[in-house]
Amino acid sequence: MEEEKNNYCQFPSQFRYDPVSQDWVIIAVGRGKRPEAFKNTRQKISISQQDCVFCNQKSEDQRKLVMVNGKVHKGLDLPPGWTLVVIPNKFPAFCPTQKIEKIKIGKFYRIMTAAGFCEVIITRGHDNHIFQMEIPQVKELIDAYQFRYIALKKEKFVNYISVFHNYGPEAGASQPHPHSQIITSPFVDVDLTRSLVMAKRYRAKNKKCIYCEMNKWEMKEKSRIVFENEHFLAICPFASKTAFETIISPKKHFSRFEEITEEMKWSLAEVFRTVLGKIKNGLNDPSFNYYLHTSPADGKKHPYHHWHWTIFPRIGIQAGFEIGTKMEISAIEPEAAAEYLRDQSA
């Protein structure tokens, strides 16, 4: 019979279980790395403002949203004082269509039209990243996520909407100018599907949200909390898939990100600005991704789900074991990672 213990950090290396994804991860603390050892030592790619395509947008760009200091600009022209703009990706992975074609290839294989929308959300400052922005600028970015999410979920063949941000070459950022992306798909992401199944199963058995229950535990233990405010909790999850992984989730139960209130957006902006600032300063400006997990835009109700953002610093490199087994290895305990980040300035 498994025994519950609070001194689990004494083990030199540990398998840790994520009850939502059902993944096991490996916390290889036996490798003996101190938090400072994870600091980034790689150089960033630099493109001048003069050569930047996001700074020098073309008049023919088909803009979907233009904002000026937190307010939506009524036209789709680009006024001199613009602060944020959303445009279609010029090199999209998916393309809008009015019909999905399906083809069967031989006995096993199938092809279907990759239907979807790909958009780029561009903020004005060429070198002004989220960890450098003022809170109102971060809030404007969150506004844009919400506006475009609500607009895209009404489109045909949109059942899943991915909102994400890549920063740095190791995170796949092809342009150093700050930008986020939104991609829609007729399919629901496999990782989210698995989380939905587990959350629904837990709700049916326990009449409670598994995410809310885990948040209550984290607020009681406190050892993995990086930052919190009235509405949000930022933690290094118990079964972190990478060193300094951080999850930001609402303290109260909400299943859909697009229903976020104005008050919550201000709180979320503060958490994003603070946590990313701590990661930047504490780890010497590493590459990172962050992405949204929210209920699908499939028209169904998912009251058991609890939306959240994941920040994924690109600290290490996946090797043969991780790729072959689909088990991640992190060389620092989440408790030590959270303590280190708490002590960093933002």
C-alpha positions in Angstrom: 0.0 0.0 0.0 1.4 3.4 -0.9 2.1 5.6 2.1 1.7 9.4 2.0 4.8 11.2 3.1 5.9 14.8 3.2 9.6 14.2 3.1 9.6 12.9 -0.5 12.4 15.4 -1.4 14.9 13.1 0.4 15.1 10.7 -2.5 18.1 11.2 -4.8 16.0 10.7 -7.9 12.2 10.3 -8.2 9.5 9.2 -10.6 6.6 11.7 -10.2 3.0 11.1 -11.4 0.8 13.7 -13.0 -2.8 12.7 -12.1 -4.3 14.7 -15.0 -2.1 13.7 -17.9 -1.2 10.3 -16.3 2.4 10.9 -17.3 5.3 9.9 -15.2 8.3 12.3 -15.2 11.7 11.8 -13.7 13.2 14.3 -11.2 16.9 13.5 -11.5 18.1 15.5 -8.5 20.9 13.0 -8.2 22.6 14.8 -11.0 23.3 17.5 -8.3 22.5 20.7 -10.3 22.0 23.8 -8.3 19.4 26.4 -9.6 22.2 28.7 -10.8 23.5 26.0 -13.1 20.5 26.3 -15.3 21.3 29.9 -16.4 21.3 30.4 -20.1 24.7 30.8 -21.8 23.6 30.9 -25.4 23.5 34.1 -27.6 20.2 35.4 -29.0 19.5 36.0 -32.7 19.3 39.7 -33.5 17.5 41.5 -36.3 17.6 45.3 -36.5 14.4 47.3 -36.4 15.2 48.5 -39.9 15.1 45.0 -41.2 12.2 43.7 -39.1 9.1 42.7 -41.1 6.9 43.2 -38.1 8.1 46.8 -37.6 7.8 47.5 -41.3 4.4 46.1 -42.1 3.0 46.4 -45.6 -0.2 48.3 -46.4 -1.7 45.2 -48.1 -1.5 43.1 -44.9 -5.0 41.8 -44.1 -5.3 42.9 -40.5 -7.8 41.2 -38.2 -7.4 43.6 -35.2 -5.6 46.8 -34.5 -5.2 48.3 -31.0 -4.0 51.6 -29.7 -3.0 51.8 -26.0 -5.5 49.2 -24.9 -8.4 50.3 -27.1 -9.6 48.6 -30.3 -9.0 50.8 -33.4 -12.2 51.0 -35.4 -10.5 50.7 -38.8 -8.0 48.1 -40.1 -5.6 50.8 -41.3 -2.4 51.1 -39.3 -2.4 54.5 -37.4 1.0 56.0 -36.3 0.2 55.3 -32.7 -0.6 51.6 -33.0 0.5 49.4 -30.2 -0.8 45.9 -31.2 -1.9 44.3 -34.5 -3.1 40.9 -35.6 -2.4 39.7 -39.1 -2.7 36.3 -40.9 0.5 34.3 -40.9 2.1 34.6 -44.3 3.4 31.0 -43.9 0.4 29.2 -42.4 0.4 25.6 -41.3 -3.4 25.5 -42.0 -5.6 27.4 -44.4 -9.2 28.5 -44.3 -11.6 26.5 -46.5 -15.3 26.0 -47.1 -15.0 22.3 -47.5 -12.9 19.5 -46.0 -11.7 16.9 -48.5 -10.8 13.3 -47.3 -8.9 10.8 -49.2 -8.0 7.2 -48.3 -4.5 6.0 -49.3 -4.2 2.2 -49.5 -5.2 0.1 -46.6 -3.9 2.2 -43.7 -3.4 5.8 -44.6 -5.7 8.8 -44.9 -5.4 12.5 -46.0 -7.7 15.4 -45.3 -7.6 19.1 -45.8 -5.7 20.9 -43.1 -8.4 23.5 -42.5 -7.8 26.3 -40.0 -6.6 29.8 -39.3 -3.1 31.0 -38.5 -2.7 34.4 -37.0 0.2 36.4 -35.6 -0.3 38.9 -32.7 2.4 41.6 -32.9 3.1 44.1 -30.2 4.8 47.4 -31.2 8.1 47.5 -29.3 10.8 45.8 -31.3 12.8 44.8 -28.1 10.0 45.2 -25.6 9.2 41.6 -24.4 6.5 40.7 -21.9 8.9 40.6 -19.0 9.8 44.3 -19.9 6.3 45.6 -20.5 4.2 47.6 -18.2 1.1 45.9 -16.9 -1.3 47.7 -19.2 0.7 46.5 -22.2 0.5 42.9 -21.0 -3.2 43.3 -20.4 -3.7 44.6 -23.9 -2.0 41.4 -25.2 -4.4 39.3 -23.1 -7.3 41.4 -24.5 -6.2 40.5 -28.0 -6.0 36.8 -27.2 -9.6 37.0 -25.9 -10.9 39.1 -28.9 -9.4 36.8 -31.5 -10.4 33.6 -29.7 -14.0 34.7 -29.5 -14.0 35.6 -33.2 -12.3 32.5 -34.4 -14.5 30.0 -32.5 -17.4 31.2 -34.7 -15.6 30.1 -37.9 -16.3 26.9 -39.8 -14.2 23.8 -38.9 -12.8 25.3 -35.7 -13.0 22.9 -32.8 -9.7 23.7 -31.1 -7.8 27.0 -30.8 -4.2 27.1 -29.8 -2.8 30.3 -28.4 1.0 30.3 -27.8 4.1 32.5 -27.6 7.6 31.5 -28.6 10.6 33.4 -27.2 14.2 32.7 -28.3 15.7 30.3 -30.9 15.5 27.2 -28.7 11.7 27.8 -28.4 11.2 28.0 -32.2 10.9 31.8 -32.5 11.8 32.6 -36.1 11.6 36.4 -35.5 13.1 38.1 -32.4 10.4 40.8 -32.5 7.8 40.0 -29.7 4.8 38.1 -31.2 2.3 35.5 -30.2 0.4 33.1 -32.5 -3.1 31.6 -32.7 -3.8 28.4 -34.8 -7.1 26.7 -35.1 -7.8 23.1 -36.0 -10.8 20.8 -36.6 -9.2 18.3 -34.2 -8.8 18.7 -30.5 -5.2 18.4 -29.3 -4.3 14.9 -28.0 -2.9 16.2 -24.8 -6.0 18.3 -24.0 -8.2 15.4 -24.9 -6.5 13.2 -22.4 -6.7 15.9 -19.7 -10.5 16.3 -20.4 -11.1 12.6 -20.0 -9.3 12.5 -16.7 -10.9 15.7 -15.4 -14.3 14.3 -16.3 -13.6 11.0 -14.7 -12.5 12.7 -11.5 -15.5 15.0 -11.4 -17.9 12.0 -11.9 -16.3 10.1 -9.0 -15.5 12.9 -6.5 -18.0 15.6 -7.5 -15.1 18.1 -7.6 -12.7 19.6 -10.1 -9.3 17.9 -10.0 -7.5 21.2 -10.8 -9.2 23.1 -8.0 -8.3 20.3 -5.6 -4.7 20.4 -6.7 -4.6 24.2 -6.3 -6.0 23.9 -2.8 -3.2 21.5 -2.0 -0.6 23.8 -3.5 -1.9 26.8 -1.5 -1.7 24.6 1.6 1.8 23.3 1.0 3.2 26.5 -0.5 6.5 25.0 -1.5 5.8 25.0 -5.2 4.2 28.5 -5.4 6.2 31.0 -7.5 3.7 33.9 -7.3 0.1 34.5 -6.5 -2.4 37.3 -6.4 -6.1 37.6 -5.8 -7.2 35.6 -8.8 -4.3 33.5 -10.0 -1.8 31.0 -8.7 1.6 30.3 -10.4 3.3 27.1 -9.4 6.1 24.8 -10.5 4.0 21.6 -10.9 4.7 18.6 -8.7 5.4 16.5 -11.8 7.3 19.2 -13.8 8.2 18.1 -17.3 11.1 20.4 -17.5 13.2 22.5 -15.1 11.3 25.6 -13.9 8.1 24.7 -15.8 5.4 27.0 -14.4 1.6 26.7 -14.6 -0.7 29.8 -14.1 -4.3 28.9 -13.3 -7.3 30.7 -11.9 -7.9 30.1 -8.2 -11.7 29.9 -8.8 -13.1 27.4 -11.2 -13.5 28.5 -14.8 -13.6 26.1 -17.8 -13.2 28.6 -20.7 -10.5 31.2 -21.1 -12.6 33.4 -23.4 -15.0 34.1 -20.6 -12.3 35.9 -18.5 -13.4 39.1 -16.9 -11.7 42.5 -17.1 -10.6 42.3 -13.4 -9.1 38.8 -14.0 -7.3 40.1 -17.1 -5.5 42.7 -15.0 -4.5 40.1 -12.5 -3.3 37.7 -15.2 -1.2 40.5 -16.7 0.5 41.0 -13.3 1.2 37.2 -13.0 2.6 36.9 -16.5 4.8 40.0 -16.1 6.1 38.9 -12.7 6.8 35.2 -13.4 8.4 35.8 -16.8 10.5 38.5 -15.3 11.7 36.1 -12.6 12.5 33.5 -15.2 14.4 36.0 -17.3 16.4 37.4 -14.4 17.0 34.2 -12.6 18.0 32.0 -15.5 19.8 34.7 -17.6 17.2 35.2 -20.3 16.4 31.7 -21.5 14.2 30.8 -24.4 10.7 29.7 -23.4 7.3 28.9 -24.8 4.0 29.5 -23.1 0.6 28.2 -24.2 -3.0 28.0 -23.3 -5.0 25.0 -22.3 -8.7 25.7 -22.3 -11.9 23.9 -23.1 -12.3 23.1 -26.8 -14.3 25.4 -29.1 -16.4 22.4 -30.2 -19.7 23.7 -29.0 -19.8 21.2 -26.2 -19.9 22.0 -22.5 -16.8 20.9 -20.5 -17.6 22.1 -16.9 -15.1 19.7 -15.4 -12.1 21.4 -17.1 -10.1 24.3 -15.6 -8.2 26.5 -18.0 -4.6 27.4 -17.4 -1.4 28.6 -19.1 1.9 26.7 -19.1 5.3 28.4 -19.3 7.9 26.0 -20.6 11.5 27.3 -20.3 13.9 25.7 -22.8 16.6 24.8 -20.4 17.7 21.3 -21.5 17.8 19.3 -24.7 15.8 16.1 -25.2 18.0 13.1 -25.7 17.3 9.5 -26.7 15.7 8.4 -23.4 13.2 11.2 -23.4 12.3 10.8 -27.0 12.2 7.0 -26.9 10.2 6.6 -23.7 8.1 9.8 -23.8 9.2 10.4 -20.2 10.7 13.8 -19.4 13.7 14.3 -17.1 14.1 17.4 -15.0 17.4 17.8 -13.1 15.9 20.0 -10.3 13.0 19.4 -7.9 10.0 21.7 -8.5 10.2 22.8 -4.9 13.8 24.0 -5.3 12.9 25.6 -8.7 9.9 27.5 -7.2 12.0 28.7 -4.2 14.7 30.0 -6.5 12.2 31.8 -8.7 10.4 33.3 -5.7 13.7 34.9 -4.6 14.3 36.5 -8.0 13.4 40.1 -8.9 10.8 40.6 -11.7 
